Amino acid sequence: MSDDFNIASRIASRFLGAHTFEQVSGKGSCNKAFVATGANRKIVIRLNNDRDIREFDKENWCMQQARALGVHTPEPLGHGMEQGWNYSVQTYEGDLHGEELADQPKLWRWLGAEAAKFHRIATKGFGAVLENEKTGHFSENWDDYVTGNLDALNSKTSCEKLNDRQIGNLEQRFESLASVRPVFGLCHGDLMPRNVVASGDRLSLIDWGCAEAHIVPHFDLREILREHDFEGSELAAFAEGYGVGLNEMRLEIENVILIGAFDLTRWARDRAPEMLAKKESQFHN
């Protein structure tokens, strides 16, 4: 057996005692995942050895906060480090993924209704790194984020392939984000059917590794729009479940998409140049 398999089985023994064990293929996670079955229950064990342990800290915090508001998501049972591997243990919620469900409009309405719950979770700060679990404080600052990208519009290095018209358009859009005080909350960050599992009629939202403190509902909609059209049936069903009209906030959502893409392009220029061609194409309209 591989080291990760042995480590996961040892962790399962602490929670279940005697158990059967299998590795599973996740559809929405970069972690290794295992399902262990004991006498009375099943658990999921997730492992990684190349990421920050704070990711599991954040995931557990998100699940605890979401469950307190009635969101259907696994119960976190424990997390830590075992022989160089970060691990997280949570309740098993089912093995049928959302993509396999027949009634997709119903699923998207459910995703919208669940998002409306966890978007109310109070957060402080901004971004993807949970700095303080007790206060729900994320490590970045929204005003600094917007101002930093506005300042970058004056940089030849950041905007060497943009003309004056394009820069002026971006500046106007970013300033509109700076001129209002948006509503922040906890966003899942990958709110897709692949991160839903089903057991009978019960649905559960899994994998909070991409969660962020961000503008609601704009950030989660931004991520959905990476794979679905604004006018598509998925967005319509999501909006119905959420109880929101999307057309009224379309420009705001597009501005959030633009500043996120611009910020990522600046990051990629320094750290991942291979991402530039794809990201820069979003600004040349």
URDAUR-V972365 format. One record per residue. N is the residue number from 1. RES is the residue in one small letter. PHI is phi in whole degrees, -180 to 180 (NA if undefined). OMEGA is omega in whole degrees, 0 to 359 (none if undefined). Layout:
[[N & RES & PHI & OMEGA] [N & RES & PHI & OMEGA]]
This chain:
[[1 & m & NA & 178] [2 & s & -74 & 181] [3 & d & -59 & 182] [4 & d & -64 & 179] [5 & f & -65 & 180] [6 & n & -64 & 180] [7 & i & -65 & 180] [8 & a & -62 & 179] [9 & s & -66 & 178] [10 & r & -66 & 177] [11 & i & -64 & 180] [12 & a & -60 & 180] [13 & s & -62 & 180] [14 & r & -69 & 182] [15 & f & -92 & 189] [16 & l & -121 & 192] [17 & g & 74 & 178] [18 & a & -63 & 184] [19 & h & -159 & 165] [20 & t & -103 & 197] [21 & f & -153 & 175] [22 & e & -153 & 173] [23 & q & -88 & 181] [24 & v & -124 & 179] [25 & s & -100 & 178] [26 & g & -81 & 179] [27 & k & -104 & 183] [28 & g & -134 & 186] [29 & s & -141 & 175] [30 & c & -95 & 181] [31 & n & -86 & 168] [32 & k & -78 & 184] [33 & a & -124 & 180] [34 & f & -134 & 174] [35 & v & -116 & 178] [36 & a & -115 & 182] [37 & t & -117 & 177] [38 & g & -103 & 183] [39 & a & -66 & 188] [40 & n & -123 & 184] [41 & r & -161 & 174] [42 & k & -114 & 174] [43 & i & -133 & 175] [44 & v & -111 & 177] [45 & i & -118 & 179] [46 & r & -117 & 184] [47 & l & -129 & 163] [48 & n & -153 & 179] [49 & n & -128 & 181] [50 & d & -132 & 181] [51 & r & -135 & 184] [52 & d & -71 & 178] [53 & i & -59 & 180] [54 & r & -64 & 176] [55 & e & -64 & 178] [56 & f & -71 & 173] [57 & d & -57 & 181] [58 & k & -65 & 181] [59 & e & -58 & 180] [60 & n & -62 & 178] [61 & w & -61 & 180] [62 & c & -61 & 181] [63 & m & -64 & 179] [64 & q & -63 & 181] [65 & q & -66 & 181] [66 & a & -66 & 180] [67 & r & -63 & 180] [68 & a & -65 & 179] [69 & l & -102 & 176] [70 & g & 87 & 176] [71 & v & -73 & 178] [72 & h & -82 & 181] [73 & t & -152 & 183] [74 & p & -59 & 173] [75 & e & -87 & 177] [76 & p & -73 & 183] [77 & l & -106 & 179] [78 & g & 163 & 175] [79 & h & -157 & 182] [80 & g & 173 & 180] [81 & m & -130 & 180] [82 & e & -136 & 177] [83 & q & 50 & 176] [84 & g & 84 & 178] [85 & w & -108 & 170] [86 & n & -76 & 179] [87 & y & -136 & 175] [88 & s & -138 & 180] [89 & v & -120 & 180] [90 & q & -147 & 180] [91 & t & -68 & 176] [92 & y & -83 & 186] [93 & e & -114 & 180] [94 & g & 136 & 182] [95 & d & -118 & 176] [96 & l & -92 & 183] [97 & h & -84 & 183] [98 & g & -56 & 180] [99 & e & -63 & 183] [100 & e & -92 & 182] [101 & l & -77 & 185] [102 & a & -71 & 186] [103 & d & -94 & 182] [104 & q & -68 & 176] [105 & p & -58 & 177] [106 & k & -62 & 179] [107 & l & -62 & 181] [108 & w & -68 & 174] [109 & r & -65 & 177] [110 & w & -64 & 178] [111 & l & -60 & 178] [112 & g & -64 & 180] [113 & a & -66 & 178] [114 & e & -67 & 178] [115 & a & -61 & 179] [116 & a & -61 & 177] [117 & k & -76 & 188] [118 & f & -77 & 173] [119 & h & -68 & 177] [120 & r & -84 & 181] [121 & i & -66 & 183] [122 & a & -71 & 175] [123 & t & -129 & 173] [124 & k & -123 & 182] [125 & g & 75 & 190] [126 & f & -164 & 173] [127 & g & 103 & 190] [128 & a & -101 & 185] [129 & v & -103 & 177] [130 & l & -80 & 185] [131 & e & -88 & 184] [132 & n & -141 & 182] [133 & e & -68 & 183] [134 & k & -69 & 183] [135 & t & -102 & 184] [136 & g & 67 & 184] [137 & h & -96 & 175] [138 & f & -95 & 201] [139 & s & -80 & 185] [140 & e & -100 & 182] [141 & n & -129 & 184] [142 & w & -61 & 182] [143 & d & -62 & 178] [144 & d & -64 & 180] [145 & y & -63 & 181] [146 & v & -67 & 181] [147 & t & -62 & 179] [148 & g & -61 & 179] [149 & n & -77 & 173] [150 & l & -63 & 179] [151 & d & -62 & 182] [152 & a & -67 & 178] [153 & l & -65 & 178] [154 & n & -92 & 182] [155 & s & -97 & 178] [156 & k & -64 & 180] [157 & t & -66 & 182] [158 & s & -76 & 189] [159 & c & -124 & 187] [160 & e & -65 & 181] [161 & k & -103 & 180] [162 & l & -106 & 176] [163 & n & -89 & 184] [164 & d & -62 & 180] [165 & r & -64 & 181] [166 & q & -66 & 178] [167 & i & -64 & 179] [168 & g & -63 & 178] [169 & n & -65 & 178] [170 & l & -64 & 180] [171 & e & -61 & 179] [172 & q & -63 & 181] [173 & r & -68 & 180] [174 & f & -68 & 178] [175 & e & -65 & 178] [176 & s & -66 & 176] [177 & l & -73 & 180] [178 & a & -77 & 187] [179 & s & -88 & 180] [180 & v & -121 & 176] [181 & r & -103 & 184] [182 & p & -71 & 176] [183 & v & -92 & 180] [184 & f & -107 & 175] [185 & g & -163 & 179] [186 & l & -83 & 178] [187 & c & -112 & 181] [188 & h & -71 & 176] [189 & g & 91 & 176] [190 & d & -154 & 190] [191 & l & -84 & 186] [192 & m & -132 & 179] [193 & p & -56 & 180] [194 & r & -64 & 179] [195 & n & -105 & 172] [196 & v & -119 & 172] [197 & v & -121 & 184] [198 & a & -128 & 171] [199 & s & -134 & 189] [200 & g & 64 & 179] [201 & d & -88 & 183] [202 & r & -88 & 176] [203 & l & -106 & 179] [204 & s & -143 & 180] [205 & l & -92 & 184] [206 & i & -118 & 170] [207 & d & 61 & 180] [208 & w & -98 & 183] [209 & g & -65 & 180] [210 & c & -97 & 184] [211 & a & -62 & 178] [212 & e & -144 & 164] [213 & a & -85 & 188] [214 & h & -158 & 178] [215 & i & -67 & 179] [216 & v & -113 & 357] [217 & p & -90 & 192] [218 & h & -58 & 186] [219 & f & -67 & 179] [220 & d & -65 & 176] [221 & l & -66 & 176] [222 & r & -56 & 181] [223 & e & -70 & 177] [224 & i & -63 & 182] [225 & l & -71 & 172] [226 & r & -65 & 186] [227 & e & -124 & 183] [228 & h & -136 & 182] [229 & d & -80 & 179] [230 & f & -61 & 182] [231 & e & -89 & 185] [232 & g & -76 & 182] [233 & s & -67 & 180] [234 & e & -65 & 180] [235 & l & -66 & 180] [236 & a & -64 & 179] [237 & a & -67 & 177] [238 & f & -59 & 181] [239 & a & -62 & 178] [240 & e & -64 & 179] [241 & g & -66 & 181] [242 & y & -74 & 184] [243 & g & 85 & 183] [244 & v & -141 & 173] [245 & g & -95 & 186] [246 & l & -79 & 184] [247 & n & -61 & 182] [248 & e & -66 & 182] [249 & m & -114 & 185] [250 & r & -60 & 181] [251 & l & -63 & 178] [252 & e & -62 & 179] [253 & i & -63 & 179] [254 & e & -63 & 178] [255 & n & -67 & 176] [256 & v & -65 & 177] [257 & i & -63 & 183] [258 & l & -65 & 183] [259 & i & -68 & 177] [260 & g & -66 & 179] [261 & a & -67 & 179] [262 & f & -65 & 179] [263 & d & -63 & 180] [264 & l & -68 & 177] [265 & t & -63 & 178] [266 & r & -62 & 178] [267 & w & -65 & 183] [268 & a & -65 & 180] [269 & r & -58 & 182] [270 & d & -89 & 191] [271 & r & -120 & 183] [272 & a & -145 & 185] [273 & p & -58 & 181] [274 & e & -65 & 180] [275 & m & -86 & 191] [276 & l & -65 & 186] [277 & a & -57 & 181] [278 & k & -67 & 184] [279 & k & -74 & 184] [280 & e & -66 & 181] [281 & s & -64 & 181] [282 & q & -74 & 184] [283 & f & -103 & 190] [284 & h & -97 & 179] [285 & n & -121 & none]]
